[in-house]
Amino acid sequence: MSKTKVGIINVTGYAGVELARLLYQHPQVELTSVTGRSAAGQKLGKVSPHLASIDLTIEAELGDVDLAFSAMPHKESAKEVIPLLNHDIKVVDISADFRLKNAAEYQSWYGFTHSAPQLLEQAVYGLTELYRSQVASAQLVANPGCYPTGAILALAPAVKEDLIEPDIIIDSKSGVSGAGRTLSLGTHYSEVNEDVSAYALEGHRHLPEIIQELKLLRPQQLPSVTFVPHLIPMTRGILTTCYASLTPGKVAAGKKGEEEVRQLYLDLYKDEPFIKVVEFPPHTKHTWGNNLCLIHPAIDHRTGRLIVISCIDNLVKGAAGQAIQNMNLMLGFPEVTGLEALAIYP
Ligand SMILES: NC(=O)c1ccc[n+]([C@@H]2O[C@H](COP(=O)([O-])OP(=O)(O)OC[C@H]3O[C@@H](n4cnc5c(N)ncnc54)[C@H](OP(=O)(O)O)[C@@H]3O)[C@@H](O)[C@H]2O)c1
């Protein structure tokens, strides 16, 4: 049986190379075309030696494919994606360009006027666990941001089941690859090594995405969310810790309540191939290089707060892996195809 042809727009960034690495192992698709502005005309294996087994030349324009991934920066991505949609090509966009439903939010959070607001309704938000059936029939999937993936999956059961008050704190720690490959002072080795810092206290661009999705999970209540991201000296991974007060009377006191919450998470995620509700606080190393999201709910009995910890690899479940999970559904393949690798440890 012939394989489905897929392509990557912008294979030179971190999300792009991770897509190429994962697609190489996929048994039902063939990566036939990759583009890259600064590297057009060069062999992929020369630009990214770890991908030398993939015999492709980086092109300026995408070739003939059935499905394309865009790993372009925001604002630039839409310009690439729109012509593909007009040619009936399926697209998974890893940028933020189609994630927000309200076009006005692009101006306030990203500083540009959206060029195709009519597509925002059509685009399916690609958090697979929440939108599985819509993803399967979508032409355009907006792959979620890395921070929102870990935060929304951690909070979804609690918000959906009205387990917590809508005043939520999300504290996330990300490895430096989350900031991409483009050079900046803040991500230099000597700035980041042996350093931990919070940033974007005035509001990170992933906040509207988190609020949009939490609102949809429980439309009766407007969530009030404080989200503080941190940069930590590691390459990959995001550890997110969410805090919110338990809704009075919703769960039993003491250990019994904690067991009830854990059971609720286990029940809601029982059929999810890439979510594991774990018994102990997870480590980012437990998801290094794979598509899992590990989640650990707990209760702070002294304050009556729910604490939920999640971890993902920002480049896999937070980007390329989730994009392939969505592609599998869009092309009618089993959802886990090509994504069953275990984490690399230590
Ligand atoms: N990194 C993550 O963990 C992560 C997770 C989820 C989503 N994403 C999203 O994925 C996309 C790519 O992120 P990344 O982390 O891979 O970024 P990156 O490593 O910084 O790569 C960005 C790439 O874009 C190219 N580029 C920059 N401006 C361009 C322009 N105007 N036109 C054409 N190419 C341009 C650069 O290549 P040249 O200058 O060499 O052409 C560079 O290779 C972004 O939208 C990001 O938000 C990233």
The ligand as an SDF file (V2000), in Angstrom:
LIG
                    3D

 48 52  0  0  0  0  0  0  0  0999 V2000
    9.7110   25.1140   20.6500 N   0  0  0  0  0  0  0  0  0  0  0  0
    8.6190   24.5980   21.1760 C   0  0  0  0  0  0  0  0  0  0  0  0
    8.6830   23.9290   22.2180 O   0  0  0  0  0  0  0  0  0  0  0  0
    7.2760   24.8140   20.5240 C   0  0  0  0  0  0  0  0  0  0  0  0
    6.1710   24.1420   21.0710 C   0  0  0  0  0  0  0  0  0  0  0  0
    4.9190   24.3470   20.4950 C   0  0  0  0  0  0  0  0  0  0  0  0
    4.7840   25.2030   19.4120 C   0  0  0  0  0  0  0  0  0  0  0  0
    5.8600   25.8400   18.9090 N   0  0  0  0  0  0  0  0  0  0  0  0
    5.6530   26.7390   17.7550 C   0  0  0  0  0  0  0  0  0  0  0  0
    6.2960   26.1730   16.6160 O   0  0  0  0  0  0  0  0  0  0  0  0
    6.7440   27.2160   15.7500 C   0  0  0  0  0  0  0  0  0  0  0  0
    8.2220   27.0460   15.5130 C   0  0  0  0  0  0  0  0  0  0  0  0
    8.8430   27.1260   16.7780 O   0  0  0  0  0  0  0  0  0  0  0  0
   10.3260   26.6530   17.0200 P   0  0  0  0  0  0  0  0  0  0  0  0
   10.4910   26.5370   18.4740 O   0  0  0  0  0  0  0  0  0  0  0  0
   10.6320   25.5010   16.1550 O   0  0  0  0  0  0  0  0  0  0  0  0
   11.0830   27.9380   16.5410 O   0  0  0  0  0  0  0  0  0  0  0  0
   12.5980   28.1510   16.2180 P   0  0  0  0  0  0  0  0  0  0  0  0
   13.3710   26.9210   16.6440 O   0  0  0  0  0  0  0  0  0  0  0  0
   12.9800   29.4540   16.7730 O   0  0  0  0  0  0  0  0  0  0  0  0
   12.5880   28.2280   14.6730 O   0  0  0  0  0  0  0  0  0  0  0  0
   12.0280   29.2650   14.0200 C   0  0  0  0  0  0  0  0  0  0  0  0
   12.4590   29.0590   12.6000 C   0  0  0  0  0  0  0  0  0  0  0  0
   11.6960   29.9090   11.8150 O   0  0  0  0  0  0  0  0  0  0  0  0
   12.4840   30.4460   10.7960 C   0  0  0  0  0  0  0  0  0  0  0  0
   11.9440   31.7690   10.6110 N   0  0  0  0  0  0  0  0  0  0  0  0
   11.9370   32.7780   11.4760 C   0  0  0  0  0  0  0  0  0  0  0  0
   11.2730   33.8300   10.9570 N   0  0  0  0  0  0  0  0  0  0  0  0
   10.8710   33.4460    9.7310 C   0  0  0  0  0  0  0  0  0  0  0  0
   10.1530   34.0860    8.6970 C   0  0  0  0  0  0  0  0  0  0  0  0
    9.7100   35.3250    8.8310 N   0  0  0  0  0  0  0  0  0  0  0  0
    9.9140   33.3960    7.5740 N   0  0  0  0  0  0  0  0  0  0  0  0
   10.4000   32.1490    7.4270 C   0  0  0  0  0  0  0  0  0  0  0  0
   11.0520   31.4860    8.3970 N   0  0  0  0  0  0  0  0  0  0  0  0
   11.2840   32.1400    9.5300 C   0  0  0  0  0  0  0  0  0  0  0  0
   13.9150   30.3840   11.2560 C   0  0  0  0  0  0  0  0  0  0  0  0
   14.6900   29.8350   10.2710 O   0  0  0  0  0  0  0  0  0  0  0  0
   15.6220   30.6600    9.3210 P   0  0  0  0  0  0  0  0  0  0  0  0
   15.8440   32.0140    9.8720 O   0  0  0  0  0  0  0  0  0  0  0  0
   16.8470   29.8400    9.2830 O   0  0  0  0  0  0  0  0  0  0  0  0
   14.8620   30.6640    8.0600 O   0  0  0  0  0  0  0  0  0  0  0  0
   13.9000   29.3400   12.3710 C   0  0  0  0  0  0  0  0  0  0  0  0
   14.4310   28.1070   11.9250 O   0  0  0  0  0  0  0  0  0  0  0  0
    6.4010   28.5330   16.4360 C   0  0  0  0  0  0  0  0  0  0  0  0
    5.1970   29.0320   15.9200 O   0  0  0  0  0  0  0  0  0  0  0  0
    6.2400   28.1180   17.8950 C   0  0  0  0  0  0  0  0  0  0  0  0
    5.3840   28.9630   18.6160 O   0  0  0  0  0  0  0  0  0  0  0  0
    7.1220   25.6690   19.4290 C   0  0  0  0  0  0  0  0  0  0  0  0
  1  2  1  0
  2  3  2  0
  2  4  1  0
  4  5  1  0
  4 48  2  0
  5  6  2  0
  6  7  1  0
  7  8  2  0
  8  9  1  0
  8 48  1  0
  9 10  1  0
  9 46  1  0
 10 11  1  0
 11 12  1  0
 11 44  1  0
 12 13  1  0
 13 14  1  0
 14 15  2  0
 14 16  1  0
 14 17  1  0
 17 18  1  0
 18 19  2  0
 18 20  1  0
 18 21  1  0
 21 22  1  0
 22 23  1  0
 23 24  1  0
 23 42  1  0
 24 25  1  0
 25 26  1  0
 25 36  1  0
 26 27  1  0
 26 35  1  0
 27 28  2  0
 28 29  1  0
 29 30  1  0
 29 35  2  0
 30 31  1  0
 30 32  2  0
 32 33  1  0
 33 34  2  0
 34 35  1  0
 36 37  1  0
 36 42  1  0
 37 38  1  0
 38 39  2  0
 38 40  1  0
 38 41  1  0
 42 43  1  0
 44 45  1  0
 44 46  1  0
 46 47  1  0
M  CHG  2   8   1  16  -1
M  END
$$$$
